[in-house]
Amino acid sequence: MRLYRIGNWCYRKKVPFLYKVFDIFIRLVHNCAVYSQTPIGDGTIFGYGGIGVVIHKRASIGRDCVIGTNVTIGGRSKSLGVPKIGNAVYIATGAKILGAVNVGSNSVIGANAVVLSDVPANCVVAGVPAVVKKSNINPRDFF
């Protein structure tokens, strides 16, 4: 996250070219695609340094999220929409969140789930495609 934060600062301050150097360095060191242009909230962390994580440049991620390894947050073919992730969302290993999807705050995305539709706040989703398994959860049970 430190490399991302520095690259994001360079991007927001319109420092030419330097943010792209951080993007390349992140890809080489951590084997992931997390771009400096992507707004990621404070307190968000990546499991194991974000190995295998791919996040679309236009996607947005809220504060205090946990993102596991091999997670993809991106678009779908023939669709311009990208995911918007709320605050305090736990995204387990291997999950895929694709298309113009809104994930509500305090939600949990299960391991290897494929999310293709909106996820309400305070719920657990899992499966392929992901469906709500439990709603009205207490986020303190998961963090």
C-alpha positions in Angstrom: 0.0 0.0 0.0 2.9 2.4 0.6 3.9 2.2 -3.1 0.3 2.7 -4.1 -0.1 5.7 -1.8 3.0 7.4 -3.2 1.9 6.8 -6.7 -1.6 8.0 -6.0 -0.2 11.2 -4.4 1.9 11.8 -7.6 -1.2 11.2 -9.7 -3.4 13.6 -7.6 -0.7 16.3 -7.7 -0.3 15.8 -11.5 3.3 14.8 -11.3 3.8 13.6 -14.9 5.1 10.1 -15.6 6.2 9.4 -12.0 3.0 7.7 -11.0 3.4 5.3 -14.0 6.8 4.3 -12.6 5.1 3.3 -9.3 2.5 1.3 -11.2 5.2 -0.7 -13.0 7.1 -1.2 -9.8 4.0 -2.5 -8.0 3.4 -4.9 -10.8 6.9 -6.2 -10.8 7.4 -6.5 -7.0 3.9 -7.6 -5.9 2.7 -9.3 -9.1 -0.5 -7.3 -9.0 -2.2 -4.6 -11.0 -3.3 -1.8 -8.6 -3.1 1.5 -10.4 -2.3 4.9 -8.9 -5.5 6.4 -10.5 -7.8 4.0 -8.5 -9.3 5.7 -5.5 -8.7 3.4 -2.5 -9.7 4.6 1.0 -7.5 4.9 4.0 -7.1 1.8 6.1 -7.7 -0.6 3.2 -5.2 -3.5 3.2 -4.2 -6.3 0.9 -3.5 -9.8 2.1 0.1 -11.0 1.5 1.0 -7.8 -0.2 -1.8 -8.1 -2.8 -0.4 -11.0 -4.7 -2.4 -11.6 -7.9 -4.8 -8.7 -7.2 -6.2 -6.9 -10.3 -8.2 -3.6 -9.8 -9.6 -1.6 -12.7 -8.4 2.0 -12.9 -11.9 3.4 -12.6 -13.1 1.2 -9.8 -13.4 2.7 -6.4 -12.8 1.1 -3.0 -13.9 2.6 0.3 -12.1 2.8 3.7 -11.0 -0.1 5.9 -11.5 -2.8 3.4 -9.6 -6.1 3.4 -8.8 -7.6 0.0 -7.4 -11.1 -0.2 -5.0 -12.6 -2.8 -6.0 -13.3 -6.4 -9.0 -10.9 -6.3 -10.3 -9.3 -9.5 -12.3 -6.0 -9.3 -13.0 -5.0 -12.9 -15.2 -4.5 -15.8 -17.1 -6.9 -18.1 -17.0 -7.2 -21.8 -19.3 -4.7 -23.7 -19.9 -2.8 -20.5 -18.3 0.5 -19.4 -19.3 0.2 -15.8 -16.8 -0.8 -13.0 -17.4 -1.9 -9.4 -17.8 0.5 -6.5 -16.9 -1.0 -3.2 -18.2 0.5 0.1 -16.4 0.9 3.4 -15.3 -2.0 5.6 -15.9 -4.7 3.0 -14.0 -8.0 3.4 -13.2 -9.6 0.0 -11.9 -13.2 0.4 -9.3 -14.9 -1.7 -10.1 -15.5 -5.3 -13.3 -13.4 -5.4 -14.3 -11.7 -8.7 -16.4 -8.5 -8.7 -17.2 -7.7 -12.3 -19.2 -5.0 -14.1 -21.2 -2.0 -12.8 -21.7 -3.5 -9.3 -22.1 -1.6 -6.1 -21.0 -3.5 -3.0 -22.6 -2.1 0.2 -20.6 -1.2 3.3 -19.8 -3.9 6.0 -20.3 -6.8 3.5 -18.4 -10.0 3.1 -17.6 -11.5 -0.3 -16.8 -15.2 0.1 -13.8 -17.0 -1.3 -14.0 -17.6 -5.1 -17.4 -15.9 -5.4 -18.3 -14.3 -8.7 -20.2 -11.1 -8.0 -22.2 -9.9 -11.1 -25.0 -7.9 -9.3 -25.3 -5.4 -6.5 -24.6 -6.5 -3.0 -26.6 -4.9 -0.2 -24.9 -3.5 2.9 -24.3 -5.7 6.0 -24.6 -9.1 4.2 -22.5 -12.1 3.2 -22.5 -13.3 -0.4 -20.9 -16.4 -1.8 -21.2 -18.8 -4.8 -21.0 -18.6 -8.6 -22.8 -16.4 -9.3 -22.8 -14.9 -5.8 -26.0 -14.8 -3.9 -26.9 -13.4 -0.4 -26.2 -16.1 2.2 -26.8 -14.0 5.3 -28.1 -10.5 5.8 -28.1 -7.9 8.6 -24.7 -9.1 9.9 -22.8 -7.4 12.6 -19.5 -6.3 11.0 -17.6 -6.7 14.2 -18.1 -10.5 13.8 -15.8 -10.4 10.8 -13.2 -7.8 11.7 
